[in-house]
């Protein structure tokens, strides 16, 4: 009986030991996979998409702001703080796009590499806020040439943190930037088809000034560069008068901003006997849903170009 009991105890110990060994091996393997990848946290999805393309298999990327989120008004949650703390490196836009998070980035910069990628663009190539000459327009991703400069900061930041994979980052960046060059040529060709008298892009806020300057289109927004700014009756009336005088048939809503402001413009034009329709939804400060074409920078940009052309051509 004692012998049988001893054999049973030995068997239990062996099984339990095997389980612990397997668990340790599994944990070790999981740790290796995790440690092999650089943990990157970004603010807007435009940067997330770029880091994924440039970082490739060497990075694990998470964006704080998803579809429909307005970065101008965004305040970090406790889970966001955790993501920033867990990251090996942080990329954000800068130029006060994420205006309510600046103190957080300053703190993080003392602990780990934290880059405001738009700050790498030469100041003389940035557009000033028409209402405040001391502020710069942060929506640089709408000028592909400027965005390319900003993305060099992503590549260099990854290389500095992980020099062993320098060649991969350089190769990935070269391929991605070549795709952006093709995108720029596509946009140029399509937008040229809009008649001169219809080359006015009216949106909820001034997110498309770089876009307009790049493709020779006049841009008017009801709000300023930040959606934190307010608009009044005079702003609505100015837009209404322009639409009527120039016989513009379409205005555009933005995925991250309420339609109320643009609807006020449409109603104002209607009161003057001029019919204006919503030409479609544009992606400005936020991109589309993950897993869709519009959830990538290139897909978002093409969507905007196609939507504008179809409404104004």
KOLLUM-467157 format. One record per atom (N, C-alpha, C): x negated, y negated, z negated; residue in one letter. Coordinates in steps of 0.1 Angstrom, whole numbers, padded with zeros to 4 digits, always signed. Example, Ala and Ser with C-alpha at 12.3 -4.5 7.8 and 13.67 -1.06 7.14 Angstrom:
BEGIN
-0132+0057-0078A;-0123+0045-0078A;-0132+0033-0078A;-0128+0022-0071S;-0137+0011-0071S;-0129+0000-0079S;
END
This chain:
BEGIN
-0008+0012+0000X;+0000+0000+0000X;-0009-0013+0000X;-0019-0012-0009X;-0028-0024-0009X;-0036-0025+0004X;-0039-0014+0010X;-0046-0014+0023X;-0038-0021+0033X;-0025-0017+0033X;-0016-0022+0043X;-0014-0037+0041X;-0013-0041+0029X;-0011-0056+0026X;-0023-0064+0030X;-0035-0058+0028X;-0048-0065+0032X;-0048-0066+0047X;-0044-0056+0054X;-0045-0056+0069X;-0035-0067+0074X;-0024-0068+0067X;-0014-0078+0071X;-0019-0092+0069X;-0025-0094+0057X;-0031-0108+0054X;-0042-0111+0064X;-0050-0102+0068X;-0061-0104+0078X;-0055-0108+0091X;-0044-0101+0095X;-0038-0104+0108X;-0032-0119+0108X;-0025-0122+0096X;-0020-0136+0095X;-0030-0146+0096X;-0042-0144+0089X;-0053-0154+0089X;-0058-0155+0103X;-0060-0144+0111X;-0065-0144+0124X;-0056-0152+0134X;-0043-0150+0132X;-0033-0157+0141X;-0033-0172+0138X;-0033-0175+0125X;-0033-0189+0121X;-0046-0196+0125X;-0057-0189+0124X;-0070-0194+0129X;-0070-0197+0143X;-0064-0187+0151X;-0063-0189+0165X;-0055-0201+0169X;-0044-0203+0162X;-0035-0215+0164X;-0043-0228+0162X;-0050-0228+0151X;-0057-0240+0147X;-0068-0243+0158X;-0075-0233+0162X;-0086-0235+0172X;-0080-0240+0185X;-0068-0234+0189X;-0062-0239+0202X;-0057-0253+0200X;-0052-0256+0189X;-0047-0270+0187X;-0059-0280+0187X;-0070-0276+0181X;-0082-0284+0181X;-0087-0286+0196X;-0087-0275+0203X;-0092-0276+0217X;-0083-0285+0225X;-0070-0283+0223X;-0060-0292+0230X;-0062-0306+0227X;-0064-0309+0214X;-0066-0323+0210X;-0078-0329+0216X;-0089-0320+0216X;-0102-0325+0221X;-0100-0328+0236X;-0093-0319+0243X;-0092-0321+0258X;-0084-0334+0260X;-0073-0336+0252X;-0065-0348+0254X;-0073-0360+0251X;-0082-0360+0241X;-0090-0371+0237X;-0100-0375+0249X;-0105-0364+0255X;-0115-0366+0266X;-0108-0373+0278X;-0096-0369+0281X;-0088-0375+0292X;-0086-0390+0289X;-0082-0392+0277X;-0078-0406+0273X;-0091-0415+0273X;-0102-0409+0268X;-0114-0417+0267X;-0121-0419+0281X;-0117-0411+0290X;-0122-0413+0304X;-0116-0424+0311X;-0105-0429+0307X;-0098-0440+0314X;-0099-0452+0305X;-0100-0463+0313X;-0100-0477+0306X;-0086-0481+0304X;-0082-0484+0292X;-0068-0489+0289X;-0068-0504+0292X;-0059-0507+0302X;-0058-0521+0306X;-0044-0526+0303X;-0043-0538+0297X;-0030-0544+0295X;-0030-0557+0303X;-0019-0559+0311X;-0017-0572+0318X;-0004-0578+0314X;-0002-0591+0318X;+0010-0597+0315X;+0021-0595+0326X;+0018-0601+0338X;+0028-0599+0349X;+0025-0587+0357X;+0035-0582+0364X;+0034-0570+0372X;+0025-0572+0385X;+0024-0585+0389X;+0015-0587+0401X;+0000-0584+0397X;-0004-0587+0385X;-0017-0583+0381X;-0018-0568+0378X;-0008-0563+0372X;-0008-0548+0370X;-0010-0540+0383X;-0003-0544+0393X;-0004-0538+0406X;-0018-0539+0412X;-0024-0550+0410X;-0038-0552+0415X;-0048-0544+0407X;-0046-0543+0394X;-0056-0535+0386X;-0054-0520+0389X;-0042-0516+0392X;-0040-0502+0396X;-0048-0499+0409X;-0047-0508+0418X;-0053-0506+0431X;-0068-0507+0430X;-0073-0516+0423X;-0088-0518+0422X;-0094-0507+0412X;-0087-0505+0401X;-0092-0495+0391X;-0091-0481+0395X;-0080-0478+0403X;-0078-0464+0407X;-0077-0454+0396X;-0084-0443+0397X;-0082-0432+0387X;-0089-0435+0374X;-0097-0446+0374X;-0104-0449+0362X;-0097-0457+0351X;-0085-0462+0355X;-0077-0470+0346X;-0063-0465+0343X;-0059-0469+0331X;-0045-0467+0327X;-0039-0481+0324X;-0029-0485+0332X;-0025-0499+0331X;-0011-0500+0326X;-0008-0510+0318X;+0005-0513+0313X;+0007-0528+0314X;+0019-0532+0319X;+0023-0546+0320X;+0033-0549+0309X;+0031-0561+0303X;+0040-0565+0293X;+0054-0570+0298X;+0054-0575+0310X;+0066-0582+0316X;+0070-0574+0328X;+0083-0569+0327X;+0088-0561+0338X;+0097-0569+0347X;+0105-0562+0355X;+0114-0569+0365X;+0124-0578+0358X;+0126-0590+0364X;+0136-0599+0359X;+0131-0607+0347X;+0119-0606+0343X;+0114-0613+0331X;+0107-0626+0335X;+0110-0636+0328X;+0105-0650+0331X;+0092-0652+0322X;+0080-0652+0328X;+0068-0654+0320X;+0067-0668+0313X;+0073-0678+0319X;+0073-0691+0313X;+0079-0692+0299X;+0089-0683+0297X;+0096-0684+0284X;+0093-0672+0276X;+0085-0663+0280X;+0082-0650+0274X;+0075-0652+0260X;+0080-0645+0250X;+0073-0645+0237X;+0070-0630+0234X;+0058-0628+0230X;+0053-0614+0227X;+0060-0608+0216X;+0064-0595+0218X;+0071-0587+0207X;+0060-0580+0199X;+0064-0573+0189X;+0054-0566+0180X;+0048-0554+0189X;+0056-0548+0197X;+0051-0537+0206X;+0041-0543+0216X;+0043-0555+0220X;+0033-0561+0229X;+0020-0564+0222X;+0021-0568+0210X;+0008-0570+0202X;+0001-0557+0201X;+0008-0546+0199X;+0002-0533+0198X;-0005-0529+0211X;+0001-0532+0222X;-0004-0529+0235X;-0017-0537+0238X;-0017-0549+0234X;-0029-0558+0235X;-0040-0553+0226X;-0037-0549+0214X;-0047-0544+0205X;-0053-0531+0209X;-0044-0523+0215X;-0049-0509+0220X;-0057-0510+0233X;-0056-0521+0240X;-0063-0522+0253X;-0078-0523+0251X;-0085-0518+0262X;-0100-0520+0262X;-0103-0534+0269X;-0093-0538+0278X;-0095-0551+0285X;-0082-0556+0288X;-0081-0570+0289X;-0068-0577+0291X;-0070-0586+0303X;-0060-0586+0312X;-0059-0596+0323X;-0046-0603+0322X;-0047-0616+0323X;-0034-0624+0324X;-0037-0635+0334X;-0026-0642+0338X;-0027-0652+0349X;-0034-0664+0345X;-0030-0670+0334X;-0035-0683+0329X;-0028-0695+0336X;-0034-0707+0335X;-0028-0719+0340X;-0015-0722+0334X;-0013-0717+0321X;-0001-0719+0313X;+0011-0712+0318X;+0009-0702+0327X;+0021-0694+0331X;+0027-0687+0319X;+0018-0681+0311X;+0023-0674+0299X;+0021-0684+0287X;+0028-0695+0288X;+0025-0706+0279X;+0028-0704+0265X;+0036-0694+0261X;+0039-0692+0247X;+0031-0681+0241X;+0020-0676+0249X;+0012-0666+0244X;-0003-0670+0243X;-0006-0683+0245X;-0020-0687+0246X;-0028-0684+0233X;-0021-0686+0221X;-0029-0684+0209X;-0032-0669+0207X;-0023-0660+0212X;-0026-0646+0211X;-0038-0643+0220X;-0039-0648+0232X;-0050-0645+0241X;-0063-0651+0235X;-0063-0662+0229X;-0075-0668+0223X;-0080-0659+0212X;-0071-0653+0205X;-0075-0644+0194X;-0080-0631+0200X;-0074-0625+0210X;-0078-0613+0216X;-0092-0615+0223X;-0094-0626+0228X;-0107-0629+0235X;-0119-0628+0225X;-0117-0629+0213X;-0127-0628+0203X;-0130-0613+0199X;-0120-0604+0203X;-0121-0590+0200X;-0125-0581+0212X;-0121-0586+0224X;-0123-0577+0236X;-0123-0586+0248X;-0128-0580+0260X;-0127-0588+0272X;-0113-0592+0276X;-0111-0605+0277X;-0097-0610+0280X;-0099-0621+0291X;-0093-0619+0302X;-0095-0627+0314X;-0083-0634+0319X;-0083-0647+0320X;-0073-0655+0327X;-0077-0656+0342X;-0072-0647+0350X;-0079-0646+0363X;-0077-0658+0372X;-0066-0665+0371X;-0064-0677+0379X;-0074-0688+0376X;-0080-0688+0364X;-0090-0698+0360X;-0102-0697+0368X;-0104-0686+0375X;-0116-0684+0384X;-0115-0691+0397X;-0103-0696+0400X;-0101-0703+0413X;-0106-0718+0412X;-0114-0722+0421X;-0119-0736+0421X;-0107-0746+0419X;-0109-0755+0410X;-0099-0765+0406X;-0094-0773+0418X;-0103-0776+0428X;-0099-0784+0439X;-0090-0776+0449X;-0088-0763+0446X;-0079-0756+0455X;-0066-0753+0448X;-0064-0757+0436X;-0052-0756+0429X;-0043-0768+0432X;-0030-0765+0430X;-0020-0776+0433X;-0015-0781+0419X;-0014-0795+0419X;-0010-0801+0406X;+0005-0802+0405X;+0009-0802+0392X;+0023-0804+0389X;+0027-0818+0393X;+0037-0820+0401X;+0041-0833+0406X;+0046-0842+0395X;+0051-0836+0384X;+0056-0843+0373X;+0045-0846+0362X;+0034-0838+0362X;+0024-0839+0352X;+0010-0836+0359X;+0003-0846+0362X;-0010-0845+0369X;-0021-0837+0361X;-0018-0836+0349X;-0028-0828+0341X;-0026-0813+0341X;-0014-0809+0346X;-0011-0795+0347X;-0012-0789+0361X;-0016-0777+0362X;-0018-0770+0375X;-0007-0760+0377X;-0003-0759+0390X;+0007-0749+0394X;+0001-0735+0392X;+0008-0726+0384X;+0002-0713+0381X;+0006-0702+0391X;+0014-0705+0400X;+0020-0695+0409X;+0010-0691+0421X;-0002-0689+0418X;-0013-0687+0428X;-0011-0675+0436X;-0004-0665+0432X;-0002-0652+0439X;+0005-0654+0452X;+0011-0666+0454X;+0018-0668+0467X;+0009-0673+0478X;-0003-0677+0475X;-0013-0680+0485X;-0023-0668+0484X;-0022-0659+0494X;-0030-0647+0494X;-0045-0650+0493X;-0050-0661+0499X;-0064-0664+0499X;-0068-0667+0484X;-0060-0675+0477X;-0063-0678+0464X;-0062-0666+0455X;-0052-0658+0457X;-0050-0646+0449X;-0062-0636+0451X;-0068-0636+0463X;-0080-0628+0465X;-0091-0633+0457X;-0093-0646+0455X;-0103-0651+0446X;-0101-0647+0432X;-0088-0648+0427X;-0085-0644+0414X;-0088-0629+0411X;-0085-0621+0421X;-0087-0606+0420X;-0101-0602+0419X;-0110-0611+0424X;-0125-0608+0422X;-0128-0607+0407X;-0120-0615+0399X;-0122-0615+0384X;-0118-0601+0379X;-0108-0595+0384X;-0104-0582+0380X;-0115-0572+0383X;-0120-0572+0395X;-0131-0563+0399X;-0143-0565+0390X;-0147-0577+0388X;-0159-0580+0380X;-0157-0576+0366X;-0145-0578+0361X;-0142-0575+0347X;-0143-0560+0344X;-0138-0552+0354X;-0138-0537+0353X;-0153-0532+0354X;-0160-0538+0363X;-0174-0534+0365X;-0183-0537+0352X;-0180-0549+0347X;-0188-0552+0335X;-0185-0543+0323X;-0172-0539+0322X;-0169-0530+0311X;-0173-0515+0314X;-0173-0512+0327X;-0175-0498+0331X;-0185-0497+0343X;-0197-0501+0341X;-0207-0502+0352X;-0209-0488+0359X;-0207-0477+0353X;-0209-0464+0359X;-0200-0462+0371X;-0189-0469+0372X;-0180-0467+0383X;-0179-0479+0392X;-0190-0487+0392X;-0191-0499+0400X;-0188-0497+0415X;-0193-0486+0421X;-0191-0484+0435X;-0176-0481+0438X;-0170-0474+0429X;-0156-0471+0431X;-0147-0484+0431X;-0150-0492+0421X;-0143-0505+0420X;-0145-0514+0432X;-0157-0514+0437X;-0160-0523+0448X;-0153-0517+0461X;-0153-0504+0462X;-0147-0498+0474X;-0132-0500+0474X;-0126-0498+0462X;-0111-0499+0460X;-0107-0514+0463X;-0115-0523+0458X;-0112-0537+0460X;-0113-0541+0474X;-0123-0536+0481X;-0125-0539+0495X;-0113-0534+0503X;-0108-0522+0500X;-0097-0516+0508X;-0084-0524+0504X;-0082-0528+0492X;-0070-0535+0488X;-0069-0549+0494X;-0081-0556+0494X;-0081-0569+0499X;-0079-0569+0514X;-0083-0558+0521X;-0081-0557+0535X;-0066-0556+0538X;-0059-0549+0529X;-0044-0548+0530X;-0037-0561+0528X;-0043-0569+0519X;-0037-0583+0517X;-0040-0592+0529X;-0051-0590+0536X;-0054-0598+0548X;-0043-0594+0558X;-0040-0582+0560X;-0030-0578+0569X;-0016-0584+0566X;-0013-0584+0553X;-0001-0590+0548X;+0000-0604+0551X;-0011-0611+0550X;-0011-0626+0553X;-0008-0628+0568X;-0014-0620+0576X;-0012-0621+0591X;+0003-0618+0594X;+0008-0608+0587X;+0023-0605+0589X;+0031-0617+0586X;+0029-0622+0574X;+0037-0634+0569X;+0036-0645+0579X;+0024-0648+0583X;+0022-0660+0592X;+0030-0658+0605X;+0029-0646+0611X;+0036-0643+0623X;+0051-0644+0622X;+0057-0639+0611X;+0071-0639+0609X;+0076-0653+0606X;+0070-0660+0597X;+0074-0673+0593X;+0074-0684+0604X;+0065-0682+0614X;+0064-0691+0625X;+0076-0691+0634X;+0084-0681+0632X;+0096-0680+0641X;+0108-0689+0635X;+0106-0695+0624X;+0117-0703+0618X;+0116-0717+0625X;+0127-0722+0631X;+0127-0735+0637X;+0122-0746+0628X;+0116-0756+0634X;+0110-0767+0626X;+0121-0774+0616X;+0133-0776+0622X;+0143-0783+0614X;+0148-0775+0602X;+0146-0762+0603X;+0151-0753+0592X;+0140-0749+0582X;+0128-0754+0583X;+0117-0750+0575X;+0117-0756+0561X;+0128-0755+0554X;+0130-0760+0541X;+0134-0748+0532X;+0126-0746+0522X;+0128-0735+0512X;+0133-0741+0499X;+0146-0738+0496X;+0152-0744+0484X;+0154-0732+0474X;+0148-0733+0462X;+0150-0723+0452X;+0153-0729+0438X;+0154-0721+0428X;+0158-0726+0415X;+0147-0734+0408X;+0134-0729+0410X;+0123-0737+0404X;+0111-0737+0413X;+0101-0746+0410X;+0090-0748+0419X;+0080-0737+0419X;+0084-0725+0423X;+0074-0713+0422X;+0067-0711+0436X;+0073-0718+0447X;+0068-0714+0460X;+0060-0725+0467X;+0054-0734+0459X;+0047-0745+0466X;+0034-0740+0473X;+0027-0730+0467X;+0015-0724+0474X;+0020-0717+0486X;+0031-0710+0486X;+0036-0703+0497X;+0040-0713+0508X;+0046-0724+0504X;+0050-0734+0514X;+0038-0741+0521X;+0028-0744+0513X;+0016-0751+0518X;+0009-0741+0528X;+0009-0728+0524X;+0002-0719+0532X;+0008-0717+0546X;+0021-0717+0546X;+0029-0714+0559X;+0036-0726+0565X;+0032-0738+0561X;+0038-0750+0566X;+0053-0750+0565X;+0058-0748+0552X;+0072-0750+0549X;+0073-0759+0538X;+0083-0768+0539X;+0087-0777+0528X;+0094-0769+0517X;+0091-0772+0504X;+0097-0764+0493X;+0103-0774+0483X;+0115-0771+0479X;+0122-0779+0469X;+0128-0770+0458X;+0125-0772+0446X;+0130-0765+0435X;+0138-0774+0426X;+0149-0768+0420X;+0157-0776+0411X;+0150-0779+0398X;+0143-0770+0393X;+0135-0772+0381X;+0120-0774+0385X;+0112-0777+0375X;+0098-0780+0378X;+0090-0767+0379X;+0077-0767+0376X;+0069-0756+0377X;+0072-0745+0367X;+0077-0750+0355X;+0081-0741+0345X;+0096-0741+0343X;+0102-0729+0341X;+0116-0728+0339X;+0120-0733+0325X;+0110-0737+0318X;+0112-0744+0305X;+0117-0758+0306X;+0115-0764+0318X;+0119-0777+0321X;+0134-0778+0324X;+0140-0789+0322X;+0154-0790+0324X;+0157-0798+0337X;+0169-0796+0342X;+0173-0803+0354X;+0186-0810+0351X;+0189-0821+0358X;+0201-0829+0355X;+0209-0831+0368X;+0220-0839+0366X;+0229-0841+0378X;+0221-0848+0389X;+0212-0857+0386X;+0204-0864+0396X;+0196-0854+0405X;+0190-0844+0398X;+0182-0834+0405X;+0191-0826+0415X;+0203-0822+0410X;+0212-0815+0418X;+0217-0823+0430X;+0220-0836+0428X;+0224-0845+0438X;+0214-0847+0449X;+0201-0848+0445X;+0190-0850+0454X;+0189-0838+0464X;+0190-0826+0458X;+0190-0814+0467X;+0202-0813+0476X;+0213-0816+0471X;+0226-0816+0479X;+0224-0826+0491X;+0220-0838+0488X;+0218-0848+0499X;+0209-0843+0510X;+0198-0836+0505X;+0188-0831+0515X;+0194-0820+0524X;+0201-0811+0517X;+0208-0800+0525X;+0218-0805+0535X;+0225-0815+0531X;+0236-0821+0540X;+0229-0829+0551X;+0219-0837+0548X;+0212-0846+0558X;+0205-0837+0568X;+0199-0826+0564X;+0191-0818+0573X;+0199-0806+0579X;+0211-0805+0575X;+0220-0794+0579X;+0213-0780+0576X;+0208-0779+0564X;+0203-0766+0559X;+0214-0757+0555X;+0213-0744+0560X;+0225-0735+0558X;+0223-0725+0546X;+0211-0724+0541X;+0209-0714+0531X;+0199-0718+0520X;+0202-0714+0508X;+0193-0716+0496X;+0191-0702+0490X;+0181-0701+0480X;+0177-0688+0475X;+0178-0688+0460X;+0182-0676+0455X;+0181-0674+0441X;+0168-0666+0438X;+0164-0666+0425X;+0152-0659+0421X;+0156-0648+0411X;+0149-0636+0412X;+0152-0625+0404X;+0151-0627+0389X;+0142-0636+0385X;+0140-0638+0371X;+0147-0651+0365X;+0156-0657+0373X;+0162-0669+0368X;+0177-0668+0371X;+0185-0674+0362X;+0200-0674+0364X;+0204-0681+0377X;+0215-0676+0383X;+0220-0682+0396X;+0227-0695+0393X;+0230-0698+0381X;+0238-0710+0378X;+0233-0723+0384X;+0220-0725+0383X;+0215-0738+0389X;+0217-0739+0404X;+0214-0728+0411X;+0216-0728+0425X;+0231-0729+0429X;+0239-0723+0421X;+0254-0724+0424X;+0259-0738+0423X;+0253-0745+0414X;+0257-0760+0412X;+0253-0767+0425X;+0242-0764+0431X;+0238-0771+0444X;+0248-0767+0455X;+0252-0754+0455X;+0261-0749+0466X;+0274-0756+0465X;+0279-0757+0452X;+0292-0764+0450X;+0291-0779+0453X;+0280-0785+0450X;+0278-0799+0453X;+0279-0802+0468X;+0272-0793+0476X;+0272-0794+0491X;+0287-0792+0496X;+0294-0782+0490X;+0307-0779+0494X;+0316-0791+0492X;+0314-0799+0481X;+0322-0811+0479X;+0320-0821+0489X;+0308-0820+0496X;+0305-0830+0507X;+0309-0824+0521X;+0316-0813+0521X;+0320-0807+0533X;+0309-0799+0541X;+0299-0796+0533X;+0288-0788+0540X;+0287-0774+0533X;+0288-0764+0542X;+0287-0751+0536X;+0273-0745+0536X;+0269-0741+0524X;+0256-0735+0521X;+0258-0721+0515X;+0251-0712+0519X;+0252-0698+0514X;+0239-0694+0507X;+0240-0684+0498X;+0228-0679+0492X;+0221-0670+0503X;+0209-0673+0507X;+0202-0666+0517X;+0196-0653+0513X;+0196-0650+0500X;+0191-0638+0494X;+0184-0640+0481X;+0179-0630+0475X;+0172-0631+0462X;+0157-0629+0465X;+0149-0639+0460X;+0135-0638+0461X;+0128-0634+0448X;+0117-0628+0449X;+0109-0625+0437X;+0099-0635+0436X;+0099-0642+0424X;+0090-0653+0422X;+0080-0650+0411X;+0085-0651+0398X;+0076-0648+0387X;+0075-0634+0383X;+0085-0626+0387X;+0086-0612+0384X;+0087-0604+0397X;+0083-0591+0397X;+0085-0583+0409X;+0097-0574+0407X;+0099-0564+0417X;+0110-0556+0416X;+0108-0544+0407X;+0118-0535+0407X;+0117-0523+0398X;+0106-0514+0402X;+0100-0508+0392X;+0089-0498+0395X;+0095-0486+0403X;+0086-0482+0412X;+0091-0471+0421X;+0097-0475+0434X;+0099-0488+0435X;+0105-0494+0448X;+0094-0502+0455X;+0096-0504+0468X;+0087-0512+0476X;+0085-0526+0469X;+0096-0532+0464X;+0095-0545+0458X;+0088-0545+0445X;+0086-0533+0440X;+0078-0532+0427X;+0063-0532+0429X;+0059-0534+0441X;+0045-0536+0444X;+0043-0550+0450X;+0031-0555+0448X;+0028-0569+0453X;+0031-0570+0468X;+0025-0561+0476X;+0027-0562+0490X;+0042-0560+0494X;+0049-0551+0488X;+0063-0549+0491X;+0071-0561+0487X;+0068-0567+0475X;+0075-0579+0471X;+0073-0591+0480X;+0061-0592+0485X;+0057-0604+0493X;+0064-0602+0507X;+0064-0590+0512X;+0071-0587+0525X;+0086-0590+0524X;+0091-0585+0513X;+0106-0588+0510X;+0109-0602+0511X;+0101-0610+0504X;+0103-0625+0504X;+0103-0631+0518X;+0092-0627+0525X;+0091-0632+0539X;+0103-0628+0547X;+0106-0616+0547X;+0118-0611+0555X;+0131-0618+0551X;+0133-0619+0538X;+0145-0626+0534X;+0146-0640+0538X;+0135-0648+0537X;+0135-0662+0541X;+0137-0663+0556X;+0130-0655+0564X;+0131-0655+0578X;+0145-0652+0583X;+0151-0642+0577X;+0165-0638+0582X;+0175-0648+0578X;+0173-0656+0568X;+0183-0666+0564X;+0181-0679+0571X;+0169-0683+0575X;+0166-0696+0580X;+0164-0696+0595X;+0161-0684+0601X;+0157-0684+0615X;+0169-0688+0624X;
END
